[in-house]
Amino acid sequence: MSMTPLQFSPTLNRMIRQDEPTRLGDPTRPFLDVAVREGRADDARQWLDYYLLEFKNIWFIFGVWDWYMVRYYLDRTGDDHWQYLLEQSIAPWIGTTAGLKGMPIARVEVEGHNARLSIPDYEWTFYLTEGDQRFDLTLNSPKEQQQRWSDWRATIERAIRAADSGEFNRLLDAYVSEARLIHDILCDWAWALLTFLARTWGESVLDEVLRVTEAPWVTARYEKLRDMNLNDSLQLTIEGMRGHFSGPNRAGTINVIEEADRYVLVFDACGTGGRMRRGDPLVGSGARTEPPYNFLMVQNAYDWTWQREGVCAYCAHCAVVNQILPIEGLGRPMRMTEYPANANDACRWIIYKDLKGFPADAYRAVGKEPPSHP
């Protein structure tokens, strides 16, 4: 590890991992652990900042998407339905996602477009705070979380300077546990909101919902997509899936297979749809299709379910993000999705080395005609 794969990307205007393609799916944390253990304090700080950024980028995406889905509902029913929406879409299961037994139902208190959800005798009160077209989720109040994480950063900096690997990993484990909980609640809420909207107006409404609520964050994250080469696209794609806590033990592992004309990204399980369909092994929560979640599997076939019946409503968003919106905006998919009918099977994304070389099936599966040129 003498030459760091963490390098500045002119396309993204920030640091990003630029490993060999088949190593991009390795978790980021080991790079950080080695830097601390070897006493390379400056490298360790840089790796720490990047590791935390992987999580924060995903929180932002979920916060934006969830906000747009909330607005979709409230714009049609009125802001006085805000508490009702929370009571139906998040209060029944948030404690289970946090690892609590007995399916406790959270108490909901609202103030404007903000909210607090609390469960008796649980260490955290969950705060939803409305920002600029997004929600922030914090464990206790935003001020308390900011102070806690500020104190944490000062403490972990001391461990880095002392090359105290044991203390460093203890502190980092505590942060990752909080980060993963925030991720999982925001992620579960996305499937919950899709479920709530579909059961309110019928599952076919998700065609419109997925488009109007995803386009804003897709545009933000992939605003430079036209300028990206193959390596840029691969690096940004895999970075996001590491930030989703994908793979065994939720360590951020993706198996990247290089073939002659493509890269195949294997998620077993991905930290979003795969985790929710299977259940979370770390906290012991079950599949999100079961109580207390009861999230939606789409019954009929649509363009946004790859013309397939019985697709997870959350996973259907990959048809829109990976294929439908890029085809409409760029003339080609960004990625090709191989959605597994069996939740225990791995999900696969395919990125072709020739970004204009996606097969006809990548278009027709989502109701699009492939280009007529070779």
N, C-alpha and C positions, 0 to 999 in steps of 0.2 A: 504493500500500500504506500510505497514511497511517492508515487505520482498520484495525486488525488484526482478522482473522476469528477469532483465538484468544480465546475468551471462556469464562467460568465457566458450567457447566451445573448448575442446581439439581437436576435429575433425577439426574445422575450424581455430583454433588458433587465435580466436578473440572473442569479446563480441557479444552476440546475445540474443534476447528475448527468454526465456524458460518458458513462461506461461503454464497454462493448455491448452491442444490443442484447445478447443472451444473458448478460449480467445485470441489466437494468432491473430485472425482477427480483434481485436479491434485496432483502430489507436494508434500510439505511442505517439503522441503529448500530450494527457492528462496526461501521466506519468510525462512528462517534466513540464507541467503547475503546477501540484500539488507540485512538488519539489521546484519550484520557490516561489509559494505562501506560502509554509511552511517554507521558509528560509533555505532549505537544499542545500546550494550552491554547495557542492562537488557532490551530487547526480544530481543536475540540470545540471552541466557541463558534467557529464558522459552521461546523457540522451540526452543532446544537441548534443554531438559528435556522438552518435549512430543514432539519428534522421537524422542528415545531411548525415551520411554514407549510410542510406537507399537510399537516392536520388543519391549520387555519384556513388554507385555501378551500378545503372541502367544507368546513363549517360555513364559510361565506356562501358557497354555492347553495348549500341546503337552506341557509337562512333566507336567501333571495327566492329560491323556488317555493319554499313554504309560504313566504309572504305573498307571493303572487297567487297561490292557490287560495289562501285565506281571503284576499281581496276579490278573487273571482266569485266566491260565495257571498261575501258581505255586500258587494256591489249589487247583487241581485236580490238580497233579502233584507238588507239594512244592518247598520252597525250594532243595533240592539241585539243581534243574534250572536255577538262575539262570545259571550259566556256560554251560550248553548253549544256553539261550535266546539269550544274547548272541552266541555263536559262530554260531548259525544265522540270527539276525534282523538283526544290525548289522555284525559283523566283516567279512563278505565284501565290503561295498560302501562303508564309511565313507571309505576313502581315495579312492575314485573320486568321491564327492560333494565331497571336499575339492579335487578337481582333479588328483589324481595319476594318472599313466598306468600301464598294465600290470596293472590290477585287483589291487592289493596287498591281502592279507588281514591284518587287524589282529590283534595278539596281545591276548588277553583275560586280565586278572587281576581277581579278585573279592575283596572283603572285606566280609562281611555282605551287605547289599543295595546296596553301592556297587561301582563297577568302574572300571578303567582300560583304555583301548584304545590301543595304541601301534603305530606303523609305523616300521621302521628308517629313520633319516636324515630323518624328517619333523619339522618345527619344533614341532609341537604333540603333546602327549599328551592324549587326550580323557578327561575325568573325568566319570563319572555319579555324582552324589551324591543319595541319597534324602533328601528333606525331608518336610514334613508332607503326605502323600498327593500327592507329586509328585516328579519328578526334576529336578535342575538339571544342565545340561551346561555344562562349562567347558573352555576351551582352556588346558591345564596345570591345576594344582591350583586349587581355589576361592580359596585364599589368594593364590596368584600372580596369578590373574586379577584379583582385587579390588585388589591393589596396583598392577598394571599400569594398570587403568582409573582408579584414584585419581590416579596420576601423570599419566595422559593428561588427566584433567579439569583438573588444575592447569595443564598446558601449554596446553591449548586456551583456558582462561580468559585466559591472557596474550595469546594471539593476538586474542581478542575485545576486550580492553582496548586493544590497539594498533591495532585495525581492520586487522589484517594478513590480508587475505582469502586470499592465497596459502598462508600457513602454516596458517591455519584449515582450508582445504579439504584440504590434505595430511593433517592430523591426522584430520579427519572421515572422509576416505576410508579410512584405516586402521581406524578403529572400525567403519565400515559393513561393511567386508570381514569382520571378525570376527563382527559381528552376523548378517550374512547366512549365514555358515557354520553358526553355532549354529542358526539358524532352519531351514536346509535339512536338517541332520542329524536334528533332532527331527521335522521333517515327513516326511522319507523313512522314518524309523523307524516312524511311525504306519502308513504303507502296508505296510511290512515286517511289522509285528506283525499287522495284519489278515490278511495273506497267510499268515503262519505259523499263526495260529489256524485259518484256513479249511482249510489243508492238513493240519492235525492232526485236526480234527473234522468237516470237511465245510463247504462254503461256506454252507449254511443256518444254521450257528451264528452267523453275523454279524448276524442279526436280533437275537439276544439281546446279542451283544457290543457292537454299536453303541449299543443302548439303555443298558446298564448302565455302559458306560465313558464315554459322552458326557454323560449327564444331570448329573453333578456339575459339570463346567465350564460347561455351558450354563446351568445354574441360577445359577452365580456371575456370569458375564458379563452375563446378561440378567435379573438378579433384579428389576429395576425395569421389566420389559417392560410390565406392566399399566399403569404410569403414563406410559409414553412416548407422545408424540404423533408425528406423521409426521416432523417435523424431527429429533427425538431419534433415532428409529429409523434414519433415513437417515444421520445423522452418525455414529452408532456403527457401523453396517454398513460404511460406506466407510472409516472410520478403520481398522478391522480389516484390510481388503483392502490399504490402503496399507502397513500393517505387515507384510503378507505379501510385500512386494517385487513387487507385480504390475506387469504391463505391459512394454512394450519397455525393454530394458536394465535391467529389474528396478528401476526408479526409483520405483515406487509409483504408477503411473498407472492410473486407471480412467476409461473414457469413460462419462459420465453423460448420458443422453438424457431430456429431459422431454417427455412426451406429455400429452394432455388429461387422462387419468385415472390416469397411472402414471409412475414413474421406471424406466428400464431401465439397469441397470449392466452394462457390457460389459467383460469381462476377456480381454485378448489379449496374453499369456496370464495367467491368474491365477498367483500366485506359489507355489501349492501343487499341486493336481491338474494344472493346465495345464502348469506347468513340468515336473512329473515325467513326464507323458505325452509331452511333446515332447523333453525333455532340456534341460539348462541351457546357454544360449549363452555365459554369462560364463566358465565353467570348462571347457566342452567335454565335459561328461558326457552320456551318451546317455539315451534313453528308459528309464524304470524298468521297462518290460516286457521289457527285453533284459538280457543278462549285464552286470555281475555281480549285477544286482538280481533280475530274473525275478519281478516283483511281479504280483499276481493281478488279472485281469479276470474279473468274476463271469459265469459261463456262463449261468445261468438267470435268469428274471424273478421279481422279488419286489416287495412294496410299497416296500421300501427301495432299489429300483433304478428307481423310477418305472414298474414293470411292463415293464421293458425288459431284454433280454439283452445280455451283453457290456459291462456298465458297469464302469468302473474302481472297484475296491473302496474306494479312498480317497474318490473323488468321491461314492460312495453315502452318505457321512456327511452330505452336504448335504440329502439327502432327509429324514434324521432331524432335523437341526438346524433347517432352514428350514421344514419342513412338518409332519412327523409329531408331534414333541414339542410345538410350539406349538398345533397343532390339538387335541391331547389336553389341553393345559393351559389354553389361552385360548379354544378354540373356533374358531380361525382360523390360517392360516399366518402366519409372520413375513415370509417372502419366497417367491417362486415361482422355481423353478430350471429353466432351459432348458439341459440337459446336452448338449454336442455329441458326436455319435457319432465324428466325425473330430477327432483330437487337435489338428489344425492350425486348426480353427475356433474362434472365440471362444465362451466360456461367457457366459451372461446370467442375471442375477437380476432379478426384477421386484418392485417395491414399489408397491402401489396407494395412491393418495392417500387414498382411503377405506379405512382399514385393515380394514374388514369387507367390502370389495368384491371380494375375490378370486373368480375364476370357479370354476365347478364342477370344472374340470379340475385345479385346484390341490389339490383334495381327492381326487378319484378316482384321480389318478395314484399316490397313496400309499395307496390302499386305504381311503379315508375317504369317508363320505357328506357332501355339502355341506349346510349349514343349510337348513331348509325355508323360512325367512323370506327376503324379497327382500334 
